[in-house]
Amino acid sequence: MKLYISDTHFGHKNVILNSPEAMKYFDSIEKLDYVSDGDKQIVLCHYPLAEWYKSRHGSWHIYGHIHGNKNETYEFMKAREHAVNAAACINNYMPASMDELIRNNEIFKSRGN
């Protein structure tokens, strides 16, 4: 099973990339990655992207960085049909499947400001 994480830092200290001990648990560290989940093509990036590979053809984007903040970036990203926030606080501090990410983001959006 492959697991993906969005944050490699704690505060502003990059604990994963700067730690040989932590690095032994990862196959690789990528700034941008492409995966699939069933029939869904997915672009992974820590940062929310305005457009991503095949975004106009139904691909998905999983991002982090903004956590559960409902700021202007959130307002922009919530209009992106196939973009989901992987923030721990939105996903009950648990690993989530793609379907769970989608559902959890819908719940988060429905709560309003």
Secondary structure, 3 states (H helix, E strand, C coil): CCCCCCCCCECCECCCCCCHHHHCCCCCCCCEEEEEECCEEEEEECCCCCCCCCHHHCCEEEECCCCCCCCHHHHHHHCCCCEEECCCCCCCCCCCCHHHHHHHHHHHHHCCC
